[in-house]
């Protein structure tokens, strides 16, 4: 956990650098556009300067949020400081909306009190510098934000791209104002203000939903179910909850696993699920898993046989040399069905046991009953959480084996009956 927190801290050092550079650039643009707009009488440029002023505060908030997020969890904040970024995103959104309101007010004021544009040359240069700077910042913020998983930085990159379009509108408005059509510049400023307000409201909505643990990413829940459901031994995945806190997410779920597993085996399945989820979903921070046995108590019992196709079939004392298996589906009410399958490994010279184990796995067998089994197939079946029982003494037919299973008289094998050195040549058992 400590190593993961260190990794998060390292990733977010890039985010703080972006925020610092962005803050410095915004200070420069605010001073330039504000001064030129006031001196040369450009209402659109003054509105754009106010927008940049809000950007300074926004970048400062993102900077502080990223610094907080990089702190490791502690006793008081065991889940870390990840929600700080959502709070920063909300505050940034409110500042964006406030700047939009101020721009609209300035536009209405200029409409009621028109003033001529003194000279268009310098304001046009200032607007062009603003557009170019905002474009560079937007591309940089978006790339870094996606790399480190920072929602506030990605949101701020979108805002910077909006500022590029805003700068273009300001540029066009100044051109029309220089042609004695000042109403165009005022309308540009007004439209810019309304658009900025809407952007701020949209970002604020996302931040509030994140703070309220809203399920805003159903595709992630579906991905969690899909990944967990592919693990051997997992029967069902349900009650999946995924919540995001800043750049990371936390998952909770219930796993229904194959009945008859030991506590250690069920725990191993949960560990595999967690490991696989964190491999496939990089932003996954922690996974809380509750395991429960399959309540349907439905088993597919595989029994090697020398001949026959049903409960009267004669049990074979071999595993991989058995010419066929009878798969018996057993439920609470008893035997539900029987299915004979041929064993393709019986004619093979090598890897009989491995091939037989794979065939049984493909048939979704949940347990097998054997007299002898070697290390290779035993490890394969156990790794896939298929329960391995010893053939009960005196049992000669599949029906007798099933009867012993239903009465709970089967003994579970915890190790292969044959080591590699004890196996008959080419037996593969």
N, C-alpha and C positions, 0 to 999 in steps of 0.2 A: 504493500500500500504506500509505503514511504517512497519507493522508487517511482511509482506512478505519479505521486504528487510532485516529485522533483521534475519529472518529464513535463507535467502541465506547466510548472513554473518556468521552465526553459522555453516552452512554446510561446508563453505569453510575454516573454521579454521582447519578442518581435513586435507584438501588439503595442506595447508601451512606447517603443521607438517610433512606430507609425503615428501614434497619438501626439507625441512630442513634435515631430516634424509638421504634422497637420496644424497644431496649435500655433507654431511659429509662422507658418504660411498664412493662416487666417488673420493673425495680427497685422502682417504686412498688407494684405488685401484690404482689410477694414480701414486702415489708415489712408491708404492710397485712394480708394473709391470714395470714402467719406469726405476727404479733403477736396478732391476734384469735383465731386458732385455738388458740394456746398458752394465752392468758388465759382463754378461754371453754371450753376443753376440747373443740374440734371436730376429730376425727381426719381427717374429710374435708377440712376447710379447711387443715389442716397439710399433708396430702398434696398438695393443690392448690398450696400455697405452694412445696413442693419441686419440683413440676412447673414453676412459674414461674421458679424458680432455674435450672433447666436451660435455660429459654428465654433467660435473660440470657446464658449462655455461648454458646448457639446463635446468638443475634443478633450477638454480638461476633465469632464465627467467620465468619459470613456477611459482616459488615462488612469484616473483614480480607480475606476472599476476593475480594470485589468490588473492593476497592482494588488488590489484586494483578492481577486480571484486566484492569483498565483500563490497565495499563502496556503500552507498545508493545513489539513484538518487538525483540530485540537480537541481538548476535553469539552470546551464550551460549544464549539461548532464542529461536531463529529462528522457532519456531511460536507464540510468545507465551506468556502465563501462564494460558491458559484452563483448564488442568487443575487449577489451584488451587481453582477453584470446586467441582470434583468432590470434591477432598480435603476442602474445607469441608463439603460435603454429607454425606460419610461421617462426619466428626467430629460434626456435628450429629445424625446418626442414632444414633450411639453414645451421645451425651449424652441423647437422648430415651429410648432403651432403659434407660439407667442410672437415669434419674429414675423410670421405670415400676417397676423393681426395688425402688427405695427406697420407693415408695408401697405396694407389696405388703407389704414388710417392716413398715412402720408399721401397716398394716391388721391383719396377723396379730398384731402386738404388742398393739394395742388390743383385739383379740378375746380374747386371753389375759389382759389386764389392763384390764377395762372401767372407764371413768370417766364420771360423769354430765356432761351438758351444763349449764353454769352458766346461760346465758341465750341464747335463739335470735335475738333481735332484731338485735344488732350483727353476728353471723356471717352472717345472711341478707343484710344490707345489703352486707357485704364480698363475698359471693358474687355478688350482683347487679351490683356495680361491675365485678367481674372478667369476668363474661359480656359486658357491654356493651363494655368495653375490647377484649377479645379479638375480638369481632365486627368492630369498626371496623378493627382491625389486619389481620384476615384479608382483608377486602375490599380494603383498600389494597395489601397485599403482593401479592395475586393480580393485580390490575390492572397494577401497576408491573412485576412479574415477567414477565408475558406481553408487555408492551410492549418490554422490553429483552432478552427471551430468557434470563432467569436461572432455571435449574432449581432452584438452592438457594433462591431467594426464593419460587418457586411452591410448593416442598415445605414451606417454613416457613409459608406462608399456609394450607396444609392442616392443619398442626399447630396453628395458631392457631384454626382452626375446630373442631378436635377439642377444644381447650380451652374453646370455647363450650359444647359438649355436656357436657364434664366439669363446667363450672361449673353447668350446669342440674342434673346429677345430684347435685352437692354441695348445691345449694339444696334439692332434694327430700329428700336424706338428713338435712339439718339440721332440716327440718320434722318428719320422722318421729322424729328423736332428741328433739326438744322434746316429743313425745307419748309419751316413755318407751319408744320403740322404737329404741334405739341400734344394734341389730343391722343395721338397714337402712342406716344411715350407714356402718357398717364394711364391709358388702357393696358399697356404692357405691364406697368407696375402693379396695377390692380389685379390683373390675371395672375401675375407671379405670386402675389400675396395669397390669393385663394388656393392656388396649387400647393403652396408651401403648407398651408393650414391642413389640407387634405392629407398630405404626406405625413405630417406630424401625428394626425389622428390615426392613420393606419399603423404606424410604428408603435404608438401607445397601445393600441388594441392588442398587438402581438405580445408586448411586454406584460400587460395585465393578464392575458391568458396563461403566459408562462408562470407568472407568480401564483396563479390560482391552480396550477397543476392540471390545466385543461388538456384533454387528449387531442392535441392539434396535429398529430402525425400518425394517423391510423396505419399508414404503410409500414411504419417501424414495428408496430404491434404485430402485423401480419408476418413480417420478416422474422420476428422473434419466435412466433408459433411454428413457422416453417423450419427454421434451423433446429429448434429443440425437438420437433417431431421426427427428425431424421436420425436421432441418436438411438442406437440399439437398446432395447429395454424400455423405451418410452412408449406407453400405450396411448396417452392423451395429454394434451397441453391445454389448460384452461385458466380462467381468472387472471389473464395477463394484463398487467398495468405498467405503463411506461411514462415516466415524468421527466421533463427536462428542467435543468437548473443551469442557466447560462450555457456553456459550451458542452456540457456532459449530460448523460441521461442515466436514470436508475430504473431497473426493471424488477418486477415482482411477478411470480407465477406459481401455479400449482401443477405438478407433474404426477400423472398416474403412471406407475411403473408396473412391470410384470410381477405378479404375486409369487411368493416363495423366495424372493430375494432376501439376502441377509441385510442387516442395517448397513454394514460396510459396503455392500454392493450397491444399494440404493444411494448411498452417499457418493460413491464413485460416479454413478450416472449423473448426479447433480453437478459434480465437479466438471465432468466432461461437457455438460450443457453450458455451464458458465464460461468455461475456456473457449468453447466454439463461438459463443455469442460475442465475446470480447475480441475474438479474431476477426469476425465478419462485420461487427459494428464498432468502429474505432472509438466513437464517443461514449461507448458503454463504460460507466464507472464501476458500478457494483450490481450484482444480481442476487436477489433473495429468492430462494426456491424452497417450496414445501412439497415433499414427496408423500404419496399415498399409494397403497397397493390397489391393483385392479379389482374393483368391487364386483365385476361381472363373473369372476371365478371361472372363466372359460379358458380351457387349455387345449393345445394341440400337441398330443403326446405321440412321439415317434418311437416305434418298436421295430428292430430288425427282425426279419423273418426268413425262413428257408423256403417256405411254400405257403400258398393260400393268400386270400385277399381280404379277410374280415377278422372278426374276433376269434375264429377257430384256427387261424393261421398259426403255424408252428414257429416258436421263437428261435432265432439264430443266436448262437453264442459268440458270433463275430460281429464286428461293427462294419468295417469297410468291405469285408468279403461277403456280407449278406446280399443275396441277389435282389432283394427288395425290402421296402419298409412299409408298414401299415401305419398311417397317421390317423389317430383317433381323436376326434374333437369331443371334449368332455365339458359339460356344464353342470350347474347345481342339480339338475334333474337326472343326471347320469350321462350315458353315451348319446351323443347327438348324431354323429355320423362317423364313417370309416372311409379312408381313401388309400388305396394301395399305390405306391410309386416304385418304379424300377430304379435300381442303383447303378448308374452308368460307370461307377468306379470299379465294379466287380471284374471287369475285363482288363483293367489297367495294370501295368507292371510296377509303376511307381506313383507316389502321392495319392494312394487310394483314400487314406483317412482324411486328408485335406479336402479332396474332391467331394467325398461323402458329406463332410461337415458343411461345405458350401451349398450342396443341394438341399440339405435339410433347412438351412437358413433361408434359402429362396422360397421354401414352402411354408415359411412363417411358423415353424415348429417352436413351441415355447419350452418343451421338456423332452428328454429322451430317456430310454431305459436300456442299459447295456450290461453285458457280462464282462467284456474286456474292451479297453480303449487306450490308445497310445497318447503320448504327450502332445503331438501336433494337433490332432483333431480336438483333443480335450481343451487345449488352450484357445483354439478358435471358437469353440462353442461357449466356453466360459466367458471369453471376451465379448461375445455377443449376447451375454446374459441369458443363455439357454440353460435351464436347470438340468443336471445330469444325475440320474438315479441308477443305483445298482440293481441288476436283475434279481428279484426275490428268489430265495431258495425253493426249489420244487415247482416253479412256474414254467410251464411248457407251451402255453398258448397265449395269444394276445389278450384274450378275455380274462385269463387269470392275472395277467400283469395289470390290466385296468382295474380289476377288482381290488387288488392290493393297493393301487394308487388311491382309489376312492375311500378305502378304509384307513388310509394314512400309514400303511405299513412299509412303504418304500423308503429306503435309506439313501440319502444324498451322498454322492461321491465328491470328495474335496480334493482329490488328486487322481492322476491317471493310474490305471491298474497295471500298465506296463511302461517302463522307462525305455529310452531309445536302445539301450544295450540288450534289453530283454526281449525285444520284439523279434518275431520271425522275419527273415529276410523278405523284403518287399511287401511285408504285411501292412505297414503304414497305420496300424491301429493305435 
